[in-house]
Amino acid sequence: MTPVRARALACAVAVGVLSLSGCHRNSGPVDAGPAFHRALWLPSVGPVRYDPRQLPGRVVLVSFLATWCFPCLADLPTLKNLQEAYGARGFQVVAVGMDLDEGRVLAPFADHYAFPYPVLVSDEAMRAGQSAFGRIRALPSTVLLDKRGRAVAAWQGVEGQADVAKAIEKLLKED
C-alpha cells in the first residue's frame, strides 16, 4: 500500500468513527490521540504485562488479528522483529485479538507464542466498530499512532516490514 493510501485509510478510520470532517490527503494526523489510547484499555493475555498508561509518549503500532487468520499468523514475525528493533527507543506493538470467544482461545495462543508485546482481548464494542478505531473490516489491520496517540498511518493485510520500519523511524525522531 502506498503512503498516500495508508494515510487516507488512517484518516478514514479516525474520521469515520469520530464523525469529523475535512480529512484530506495532505492533512496532518487526526488530533484524537486520547480516544485511541482509551480504546486500548482492554484486558490482556499472555506473558507481557500491560499498562495502558504507558502508551502516551510512545509510538504505538496496533495490530488487529485473530487466532484463525492465516495472514495474521504470517505477520507475527514482523511484529516481533519491530518490537525488538525499536522497543528500547520508545516504540510499542500492541496486538488486539478480534476472536469472539472473550480470550478463551487467545490466552493459550499468546502464552504459546510468548509474544514480546502485549496481546489484548477486544470487547464487544470494539468488534462492533464502536471505538476510536472504527469497524475493523479486514484482518490483519494495523494502525500506527504517533507519540501523541494520533493515527498517522494504517494498513490492511500483511505489510512489508521495511515500509513500516521507515514510518516508525520517522515518528521516533519527531518530538
Contact map, one row per residue, 1 for C-alpha under 8 A:
1110110000000000000000000000000000000000000000000000000000000000000000000000000000000000000000000000000000000000000000000000000000000000000000000000000000100010000000000000000
1111110000000000000000000000000000000000000000000000000000000000000000000000000000000000000000000000000000000000000000000000000000000000000000000000000000000000000000000000000
1111111000000000000000000000000000000000000000000000000000000000000000000000000000000000000000000000000000000000000000000000000000000000000000000000000010000000000000000000000
0111111100000000000000001000000000000000000000000000000000000000000000000000000000000000000000000000000000000000000000000000000000000000000000000000000000000000000000000000000
1111111110000000000000000000000000000000000000000000000000000000000000000000000000000000000000000000000000000000000000000000000000000000000000000000000000000000000000000000000
1111111111000000000000000000000000000000000000000000000000000000000000000000000000000000000000000000000000000000000000000000000000000000000000000000000011100000000000000000000
0011111111100000000000001000000000000000000000000000000000000000000000000000000000000000000000000000000000000000000000000000000000000000000000000000000111000000000000000000000
0001111111110000000000111000000000000000000000000000000000000000000000000000000000000000000000000000000000000000000000000000000000000000000000000000000010000000000000000000000
0000111111111000000000000000000000000000000000000000000000000000000000000000000000000000000000000000000000000000000000000000000000000000000000000000000011100000000000000000000
0000011111111100000000000000000000000000000000000000000000000000000000000000000000000000000000000000000000000000000000000000000000000000000000100000001111100000000000000000000
0000001111111111000000110000110000000000000000000000000000000000000000000000000000000000000000000000000000000000000000000000000000000000000000000000001110000000000000000000000
0000000111111111000000100000000000000000000000000000000000000000000000000000000000000000000000000000000000000000000000000000000000000000000000000000000000000000000000000000000
0000000011111111100000000000000000000000000000000000000000000000000000000000000000000000000000000000000000000000000000000000000000011110000000000000000000000000000000000000000
0000000001111111110000000000010100000000000000000000000000000000000000000000000000000000000000000000000000000000000000000000000000011100000000000000001000000000000000000000000
0000000000111111111110100000010000000000000000000000000000000000000000000000000000000000000000000000000000000000000000000000000000000000000000000000000000000000000000000000000
0000000000111111111100000000000000000000000000000000000000000000000000000000000000000000000000000000000000000000000000000000000000000100000000000000000000000000000000000000000
0000000000001111111100000000000000000000000000000000000000000000000000000000000000000000000000000000000000000000000000000000000011111100000000000000000000000000000000000000000
0000000000000111111100000000000000000000000000000000000000000000000000000000000000000000000000000000000000000000000000000000000000010000000000000000000000000000000000000000000
0000000000000011111110000000000000000000000000000000000000000000000000000000000000000000000000000000000000000000000000000000000000000000000000000000000000000000000000000000000
0000000000000011111111100000000000000000000000000000000000000000000000000000000000000000000000000000000000000000000000000000000000000000000000000000000000000000000000000000000
0000000000000010001111100000000000000000000000000000000000000000000000000000000000000000000000000000000000000000000000000000000000000000000000000000000000000000000000000000000
0000000000000000000111110000000000000000000000000000000000000000000000000000000000000000000000000000000000000000000000000000000000000000000000000000000000000000000000000000000
0000000100110010000111111010010000000000000000000000000000000000000000000000000000000000000000000000000000000000000000000000000000000000000000000000000000000000000000000000000
0000000100100000000001111110000000000000000000000000000000000000000000000000000000000000000000000000000000000000000000000000000000000000000000000000000000000000000000000000000
0001001100000000000000111110000000000000000000000000000000000000000000000000000000000000000000000000000000000000000000000000000000000000000000000000000000000000000000000000000
0000000000000000000000011111000000000000000000000000000000000000000000000000000000000000000000000000000000000000000000000000000000000000000000000000000000000000000000000000000
0000000000000000000000111111100000000000000000000000000000000000000000000000000000000000000000000000000000000000000000000000000000000000000000000000000000000000000000000000000
0000000000000000000000000111110000000000000000000000000000000000000000000000000000000000000000000000000000000000000000000000000000000000000000000000000100000000000000000000000
0000000000100000000000000011111000000000000000000000000000000000000000000000000000000000000000000000000000000000000000000000000000000000000000000000011100000000000000000000000
0000000000100110000000100001111110000000000000000000000000000000000000000000000000000000000000000000000000000000000000000000000000000000000000000000011100000000000000000000000
0000000000000000000000000000111110000000000000000000000000000000000000000000000000000000000000000000000000000000000000000000000000000000000000000000010000000000000000000000000
0000000000000100000000000000011111110000000000000000000000000000000000000000000000000000000000000000000000000000000000000000000000000000000000000000111000000000000000000000000
0000000000000000000000000000011111111000000000000000000000000000000000000000000000000000000000000000000000000000000000000000000000000000000000001001111000000000000000000000000
0000000000000000000000000000000111111100000000000000000000000000000000000000000000000000000000000000000000000000000000000000000000000000000000000001110000000000000000000000000
0000000000000000000000000000000111111110000000000000000000000000000000000000000000000000000000000000000000000000000000000000000000010000000000000000000000000000000000000000000
0000000000000000000000000000000111111111000000000000000000000000000000000000000000000000000000000000000000000000000000000000000000111000000000000000111000000000000000000000000
0000000000000000000000000000000011111111100000000001001100000000000000000000000000000000000000000000000000000000000000000000000000000000000000000000100000000000000000000000000
0000000000000000000000000000000001111111100000000000000000000000000000000000000000000000000000000000000000000000000000000000000000000000000000000000000000000000000000000000000
0000000000000000000000000000000000111111110000000000000000000000000000000000000000000000000000000000000000000000000000000000010000111000000000000000000000000000000000000000000
0000000000000000000000000000000000011111110000000001000000000000000000000000000000000000000000000000000000000000000000010000000000000000000000000000000000000000000000000000000
0000000000000000000000000000000000001111111000000001000000000000000000000000000000000000000000000000000000000000000000000000000000000000000000000000000000000000000000000000000
0000000000000000000000000000000000000011111100000000000000000000000000000000000000000000000000000000000000000000000000011110000000000000000000000000000000000000000000000000000
0000000000000000000000000000000000000000111110000000000000000000000000000000000000000000000000000000000000000000000000011100000000000000000000000000000000000000000000000000000
0000000000000000000000000000000000000000011111001100000000000000000000000000000000000000000000000000000000000000000001111000000000000000000000000000000000000000000000000000000
0000000000000000000000000000000000000000001111110000000000000000000000000000000000000000000000000000001001100110000001111000000000000000000000000000000000000000000000000000000
0000000000000000000000000000000000000000000111111000000000000000000000000000000000000000000000000000000000111110011001100000000000000000000000000000000000000000000000000000000
0000000000000000000000000000000000000000000011111000000000000000000000000000000000000000000000000000000000000110011001000000000000000000000000000000000000000000000000000000000
0000000000000000000000000000000000000000000011111100000000000000000000000000000000000000000000000000000000000000011111100000000000000000000000000000000000000000000000000000000
0000000000000000000000000000000000000000000101111110000000000000000000000000000000000000000000000000000000000000000001000000000000000000000000000000000000000000000000000000000
0000000000000000000000000000000000000000000100011111000000000000000000000000000000000000000000000000000000000000000001000000000000000000000000000000000000000000000000000000000
0000000000000000000000000000000000000000000000001111111000000000000000000000000000000000000000000000000000000000000000000000000000000000000000000000000000000000000000000000000
0000000000000000000000000000000000001001100000000111111000000000000000000000000000000000000000000000000000000000000000000000000000000000000000000000000000000000000000000000000
0000000000000000000000000000000000000000000000000011111100000000000000000000000000000000000000000000000000000000000000000000000000000000000000000000000000000000000000000000000
0000000000000000000000000000000000000000000000000011111111000000000000000000000000000000000000000000000000000000000000000000000000000000000000000000000000000000000000000000000
0000000000000000000000000000000000001000000000000011111111110000000000000000000000000000000100000000000000000000000000000000000000000000000000000000100000000000000000000000000
0000000000000000000000000000000000001000000000000000111111000000000000000000000000000000000000000000000000000000000000000000000000000000000000000011100000000000000000000000000
0000000000000000000000000000000000000000000000000000011111100000000000000000000000000000010000000000000000000000000000000000000000000000000000000011100000000000000000000000000
0000000000000000000000000000000000000000000000000000011111110000000000000000000000000000011100000000000000000000000000000000000000000000000000000111100000000000000000000000000
0000000000000000000000000000000000000000000000000000001011111000000000000000000000000000011100000000000000000000000000000000000000000000000000011110100000000000000000010011000
0000000000000000000000000000000000000000000000000000001001111100000000000000000000000000001111000000000000000000000000000000000000000000000000011110100000000000000000000000000
0000000000000000000000000000000000000000000000000000000000111110000000000000000000000000001111000000000000000000000000000000000000000000000001111000000000000000000000000000000
0000000000000000000000000000000000000000000000000000000000011111000000000000000000000000000011110000000000000000000000000000000000000000000001111000000000000000000000000000000
0000000000000000000000000000000000000000000000000000000000001111100000000000000000000000000011110000000000000000000000000000000000000000000111100000000000000000000000000000000
0000000000000000000000000000000000000000000000000000000000000111110000000000000000000000000000111100000000000000000000000000000000000001001111000000000000000000000000000000000
0000000000000000000000000000000000000000000000000000000000000011111010010000000000000000000000111100000000000000000000000000000000000000001110000000000000000000000000000000000
0000000000000000000000000000000000000000000000000000000000000001111110010000000000000000000000001110000001000000000000000000000000000000001100000000000000000000000000000000000
0000000000000000000000000000000000000000000000000000000000000000111110011000000000000000000000001010000011001000000000000000000000000000000000000000000000000000000000000000000
0000000000000000000000000000000000000000000000000000000000000000011111000000000000000000000000000000000000000000000000000000000000000000000000000000000000000000000000000000000
0000000000000000000000000000000000000000000000000000000000000000111111111000000000000000000000000000000000000000000000000000000000000000001100000000000000000000000000000000000
0000000000000000000000000000000000000000000000000000000000000000000111111100000000000000000000000000000000000000000000000000000000000000000000000000000000000000000000000000000
0000000000000000000000000000000000000000000000000000000000000000000011111110000000000000000000000000000000000000000000000000000000000000001100000000000000001100000000000000000
0000000000000000000000000000000000000000000000000000000000000000111011111111000000000000000000000000000000000000000000000000000000000000001100000000000000001100000000000000000
0000000000000000000000000000000000000000000000000000000000000000001011111111000000000000000000000000000000000000000000000000000000000000000000000000000000000000000000000000000
0000000000000000000000000000000000000000000000000000000000000000000001111111100000000000000000000000000000000000000000000000000000000000000000000000000000000100000000000000000
0000000000000000000000000000000000000000000000000000000000000000000000111111111000000000000000000000000000000000000000000000000000000000000100000000000000000110000000000000000
0000000000000000000000000000000000000000000000000000000000000000000000011111111100000000000000000000000000000000000000000000000000000000000000000000000000000000000000000000000
0000000000000000000000000000000000000000000000000000000000000000000000000111111110000000000000000000000000000000000000000000000000000000000000000000000000000000000000000000000
0000000000000000000000000000000000000000000000000000000000000000000000000011111111000000000000000000000000000000000000000000000000000000000000000000000000000000100000000000000
0000000000000000000000000000000000000000000000000000000000000000000000000011111111100000000010000000000000000000000000000000000000000000000000000000000000000000000000000000000
0000000000000000000000000000000000000000000000000000000000000000000000000001111111110000000000000000000000000000001110000000000000000000000000000000000000000000000000000000000
0000000000000000000000000000000000000000000000000000000000000000000000000000111111111000000000000000000000000000000000000000000000000000000000000000000000000000000000000000000
0000000000000000000000000000000000000000000000000000000000000000000000000000011111111110000010000000000000000000000000000000000000000000000000000000000000000000100010000000000
0000000000000000000000000000000000000000000000000000000000000000000000000000001111111110001110000000000000000000000110000000000000000000000000000000000000000000000000000000000
0000000000000000000000000000000000000000000000000000000000000000000000000000000111111111000000000000000000000000000100000000000000000000000000000000000000000000000000000000000
0000000000000000000000000000000000000000000000000000000000000000000000000000000011111111000000000000000000000000000000000000000000000000000000000000000000000000000000000000000
0000000000000000000000000000000000000000000000000000000000000000000000000000000001111111111100000000000000000000000000000000000000000000000000000000000000000000000000000000000
0000000000000000000000000000000000000000000000000000000000000000000000000000000001111111111100000000000000000000000000000000000000000000000000000000000000000000000000000000000
0000000000000000000000000000000000000000000000000000000000000000000000000000000000011111111000000000000000000000000000000000000000000000000000000000000000000000000000000000000
0000000000000000000000000000000000000000000000000000000000000000000000000000000000000111111000000000000000000000000000000000000000000000000000000000000000000000000000000001000
0000000000000000000000000000000000000000000000000000000011100000000000000000000000000111111100000000000000000000000000000000000000000000000000000000000000000000000000000001000
0000000000000000000000000000000000000000000000000000000001111000000000000000000000100111111110000000000000000000000000000000000000000000000000000000000000000000000000010001000
0000000000000000000000000000000000000000000000000000001001111000000000000000000000100110011111000000000000000000000010000000000000000000000000000000000000000000000000000000000
0000000000000000000000000000000000000000000000000000000000011110000000000000001001100000001111100000000000000000000011000000000000000000000000000000000000000000000000000000000
0000000000000000000000000000000000000000000000000000000000011110000000000000000000000000000111110000000000000000000011110000000000000000000000000000000000000000000000000000000
0000000000000000000000000000000000000000000000000000000000000111100000000000000000000000000011111000000000000000000011110000000000000000000000000000000000000000000000000000000
0000000000000000000000000000000000000000000000000000000000000111100000000000000000000000000001111100000000000000000000111100000000000000000000000000000000000000000000000000000
0000000000000000000000000000000000000000000000000000000000000001111000000000000000000000000000111110001001000000000000111100000000000000000000000000000000000000000000000000000
0000000000000000000000000000000000000000000000000000000000000001110000000000000000000000000000011111000000000000000000001100001000000000000000000000000000000000000000000000000
0000000000000000000000000000000000000000000000000000000000000000011000000000000000000000000000001111111011000000000000001100000000000000000000000000000000000000000000000000000
0000000000000000000000000000000000000000000000000000000000000000000000000000000000000000000000000111111000000000000000000000000000000000000000000000000000000000000000000000000
0000000000000000000000000000000000000000000000000000000000000000000000000000000000000000000000000011111110000000000000000000000000000000000000000000000000000000000000000000000
0000000000000000000000000000000000000000000000000000000000000000000000000000000000000000000000000011111100000000000000001110000000000000000000000000000000000000000000000000000
0000000000000000000000000000000000000000000010000000000000000000000000000000000000000000000000001011111111100000000000001000000000000000000000000000000000000000000000000000000
0000000000000000000000000000000000000000000000000000000000000000000000000000000000000000000000000000111111110000000000000000000000000000000000000000000000000000000000000000000
0000000000000000000000000000000000000000000000000000000000000000001000000000000000000000000000000010101111111000000000000000000000000000000000000000000000000000000000000000000
0000000000000000000000000000000000000000000010000000000000000000011000000000000000000000000000001010001111111100000000001000000000000000000000000000000000000000000000000000000
0000000000000000000000000000000000000000000011000000000000000000000000000000000000000000000000000000001111111110000000000000000000000000000000000000000000000000000000000000000
0000000000000000000000000000000000000000000001000000000000000000000000000000000000000000000000000000000111111111000000000000000000000000000000000000000000000000000000000000000
0000000000000000000000000000000000000000000001000000000000000000001000000000000000000000000000000000000011111111100000000000000000000000000000000000000000000000000000000000000
0000000000000000000000000000000000000000000011100000000000000000000000000000000000000000000000000000000001111111111000100000000000000000000000000000000000000000000000000000000
0000000000000000000000000000000000000000000011100000000000000000000000000000000000000000000000000000000000111111111000000000000000000000000000000000000000000000000000000000000
0000000000000000000000000000000000000000000000000000000000000000000000000000000000000000000000000000000000011111110000000000000000000000000000000000000000000000000000000000000
0000000000000000000000000000000000000000000000000000000000000000000000000000000000000000000000000000000000001111111000000000000000000000000000000000000000000000000000000000000
0000000000000000000000000000000000000000000001110000000000000000000000000000000000000000000000000000000000000111111100000000000000000000000000000000000000000000000000000000000
0000000000000000000000000000000000000000000001110000000000000000000000000000000100000000000000000000000000000110111111100000000000000000000000000000000000000000000000000000000
0000000000000000000000000000000000000000000000010000000000000000000000000000000100110000000000000000000000000000011111000000000000000000000000000000000000000000000000000000000
0000000000000000000000000000000000000000000000010000000000000000000000000000000100100000000111100000000000000000001111100000000000000000000000000000000000000000000000000000000
0000000000000000000000000000000000000000000111111100000000000000000000000000000000000000000011100000000000000000001111110000000000000000000000000000000000000000000000000000000
0000000000000000000000000000000000000000000111010000000000000000000000000000000000000000000001111000000000000100001011111000000000000000000000000000000000000000000000000000000
0000000000000000000000000000000000000001011110000000000000000000000000000000000000000000000001111000000000000000000001111100000000000000000000000000000000000000000000000000000
0000000000000000000000000000000000000000011110000000000000000000000000000000000000000000000000011110011001000000000000111110000000000000000000000000000000000000000000000000000
0000000000000000000000000000000000000000011000000000000000000000000000000000000000000000000000011110010000000000000000011111011000000000000000000000000000000000000000000000000
0000000000000000000000000000000000000000010000000000000000000000000000000000000000000000000000000000010000000000000000001111111000000000000000000000000000000000000000000000000
0000000000000000000000000000000000000000000000000000000000000000000000000000000000000000000000000000000000000000000000000111111100000000000000000000000000000000000000000000000
0000000000000000000000000000000000000000000000000000000000000000000000000000000000000000000000000000000000000000000000000011111111100000000000000000000000000000000000000000000
0000000000000000000000000000000000000010000000000000000000000000000000000000000000000000000000000000000000000000000000000111111111101110000000000000000000000000000000000000000
0000000000000000000000000000000000000000000000000000000000000000000000000000000000000000000000000100000000000000000000000111111111000011000000000000000000000000000000000000000
0000000000000000000000000000000000000000000000000000000000000000000000000000000000000000000000000000000000000000000000000001111111000010000000000000000000000000000000000000000
0000000000000000100000000000000000000000000000000000000000000000000000000000000000000000000000000000000000000000000000000000111111101111000000000000000000000000000000000000000
0000000000000000100000000000000000000000000000000000000000000000000000000000000000000000000000000000000000000000000000000000111111111110000000000000000000000000000000000000000
0000000000000000100000000000000000010010000000000000000000000000000000000000000000000000000000000000000000000000000000000000110011111110000000000000000000000000000000000000000
0000000000001100110000000000000000110010000000000000000000000000000000000000000000000000000000000000000000000000000000000000000001111100000000000000000000000000000000000000000
0000000000001100100000000000000000010010000000000000000000000000000000000000000000000000000000000000000000000000000000000000010011111111000000000000000000000000000000000000000
0000000000001101100000000000000000000000000000000000000000000000000000000000000000000000000000000000000000000000000000000000010011111111000000000000000000000000000000000000000
0000000000001000000000000000000000000000000000000000000000000000000000000000000000000000000000000000000000000000000000000000011111101111100000000000000000000000000000000000000
0000000000000000000000000000000000000000000000000000000000000001000000000000000000000000000000000000000000000000000000000000001010001111111010000000000000000000000000000000000
0000000000000000000000000000000000000000000000000000000000000000000000000000000000000000000000000000000000000000000000000000000000000011111010000000000000000000000000000000000
0000000000000000000000000000000000000000000000000000000000000000000000000000000000000000000000000000000000000000000000000000000000000001111110000000000000011000000000000000000
0000000000000000000000000000000000000000000000000000000000000001110010110000000000000000000000000000000000000000000000000000000000000001111110000000000000011000000000000000000
0000000000000000000000000000000000000000000000000000000000000011110010110010000000000000000000000000000000000000000000000000000000000000011111000000000000011100000000000000000
0000000000000000000000000000000000000000000000000000000000000011100000000000000000000000000000000000000000000000000000000000000000000001111111100000000001111000000000000000000
0000000000000000000000000000000000000000000000000000000000001111000000000000000000000000000000000000000000000000000000000000000000000000000111110000000001110000000000000000000
0000000001000000000000000000000000000000000000000000000000001110000000000000000000000000000000000000000000000000000000000000000000000000000011111000001111100000000000000000000
0000000000000000000000000000000000000000000000000000000000111100000000000000000000000000000000000000000000000000000000000000000000000000000001111100001111000000000000000000000
0000000000000000000000000000000010000000000000000000000000111100000000000000000000000000000000000000000000000000000000000000000000000000000000111111111110000000000000000000000
0000000000000000000000000000000000000000000000000000000001110000000000000000000000000000000000000000000000000000000000000000000000000000000000011111111100000000000000000010000
0000000000000000000000000000000000000000000000000000000111110000000000000000000000000000000000000000000000000000000000000000000000000000000000001111110000000000000000000011000
0000000000000000000000000000000011000000000000000000000111000000000000000000000000000000000000000000000000000000000000000000000000000000000000001111110000000000000000000000000
0000000000000000000000000000000111011000000000000000001111110000000000000000000000000000000000000000000000000000000000000000000000000000000000001111111000000000000000000000000
0000000000000000000000000000111111010000000000000000000000000000000000000000000000000000000000000000000000000000000000000000000000000000000000001111111100000000000000000000000
0000000001100100000000000000110110010000000000000000000000000000000000000000000000000000000000000000000000000000000000000000000000000000000000111100111111000000000000000000000
0000001001100000000000000001110000000000000000000000000000000000000000000000000000000000000000000000000000000000000000000000000000000000000000111100011111000000000000000000000
0010011111100000000000000000000000000000000000000000000000000000000000000000000000000000000000000000000000000000000000000000000000000000000000111000001111100000000000000000000
0000011011000000000000000000000000000000000000000000000000000000000000000000000000000000000000000000000000000000000000000000000000000000000011110000001111110000000000000000000
1000010011000000000000000000000000000000000000000000000000000000000000000000000000000000000000000000000000000000000000000000000000000000000011100000000011111110000000000000000
0000000000000000000000000000000000000000000000000000000000000000000000000000000000000000000000000000000000000000000000000000000000000000011111000000000001111110000000000000000
0000000000000000000000000000000000000000000000000000000000000000000000110000000000000000000000000000000000000000000000000000000000000000011110000000000000111110000000000000000
0000000000000000000000000000000000000000000000000000000000000000000000110110000000000000000000000000000000000000000000000000000000000000000100000000000000111111000000000000000
1000000000000000000000000000000000000000000000000000000000000000000000000010000000000000000000000000000000000000000000000000000000000000000000000000000000111111101100000000000
0000000000000000000000000000000000000000000000000000000000000000000000000000000000000000000000000000000000000000000000000000000000000000000000000000000000000111111100000000000
0000000000000000000000000000000000000000000000000000000000000000000000000000010001000000000000000000000000000000000000000000000000000000000000000000000000000011111110000000000
0000000000000000000000000000000000000000000000000000000000000000000000000000000000000000000000000000000000000000000000000000000000000000000000000000000000000001111111000000000
0000000000000000000000000000000000000000000000000000000000000000000000000000000000000000000000000000000000000000000000000000000000000000000000000000000000000011111111100000000
0000000000000000000000000000000000000000000000000000000000000000000000000000000000000000000000000000000000000000000000000000000000000000000000000000000000000011111111110000000
0000000000000000000000000000000000000000000000000000000000000000000000000000000001000000000000000000000000000000000000000000000000000000000000000000000000000000111111111000000
0000000000000000000000000000000000000000000000000000000000000000000000000000000000000000000000000000000000000000000000000000000000000000000000000000000000000000011111111100000
0000000000000000000000000000000000000000000000000000000000000000000000000000000000000000000000000000000000000000000000000000000000000000000000000000000000000000001111111110000
0000000000000000000000000000000000000000000000000000000000100000000000000000000000000000001000000000000000000000000000000000000000000000000000000000000000000000000111111111000
0000000000000000000000000000000000000000000000000000000000000000000000000000000000000000000000000000000000000000000000000000000000000000000000000000000000000000000011111111100
0000000000000000000000000000000000000000000000000000000000000000000000000000000000000000000000000000000000000000000000000000000000000000000000000000000000000000000001111111110
0000000000000000000000000000000000000000000000000000000000100000000000000000000000000000000000000000000000000000000000000000000000000000000000000110000000000000000000111111110
0000000000000000000000000000000000000000000000000000000000100000000000000000000000000000111000000000000000000000000000000000000000000000000000000010000000000000000000011111111
0000000000000000000000000000000000000000000000000000000000000000000000000000000000000000000000000000000000000000000000000000000000000000000000000000000000000000000000001111111
0000000000000000000000000000000000000000000000000000000000000000000000000000000000000000000000000000000000000000000000000000000000000000000000000000000000000000000000000111111
0000000000000000000000000000000000000000000000000000000000000000000000000000000000000000000000000000000000000000000000000000000000000000000000000000000000000000000000000001111
